[in-house]
Amino acid sequence: ADKANQSRQSNFTLDQMRDVSQSWRMGKGGTALMEAQRYFKPFANAIGSTMFDKPVADFESFQKNTGTLVRQAVKEVSSRAAMQEFTIIQSQLPSADMSRRGFNQIADQFQSVNDFNIAKHQAGQAWRDATGSMDKFEGEWNKNITPAAFLVARLPADQLGALKANMDRTPEGRATLKSITKQLQWAHDHNLDQLVR
């Protein structure tokens, strides 16, 4: 239950980051640009302009949420992490200096793993309710579904179409598509539709 709850919280945080990143420019130099706007905001406010208010507030919220993701990730690695571990983990997580497309891709990947964890918890509860134990659940789960199904379910239509077209070009790609289709059907058959939209 803890892992599922952490996954829900992480998905919420990433959704918030997507939302608040819309009012300012992400990408190389994004942090420097927003720091400049933070500096100019009081001067603009003094002359009656609020042009920097929303972008600065949204950037600060994004940064706060970035810190939340870093703390969650560090906690999963070690309860006694040193500054070096924080720095390494932070460099691998979404940031203001990523391109918007890069941020969205990484957020989709994180959220698909979170969806996998949430669905596993839900399926485990249903399994226990139906059988009275968790015997053989892990094997059945791992045999039938992977995080890839949840990533495909999160892809925007244009990216999904491109993925299918690229995978359709090779026998290995077609086999992977067939496997993912089978996994999505298994998720549907086990009432996990809300996580594999």
Disulfide bonds with the S-S distance in Angstrom:
none
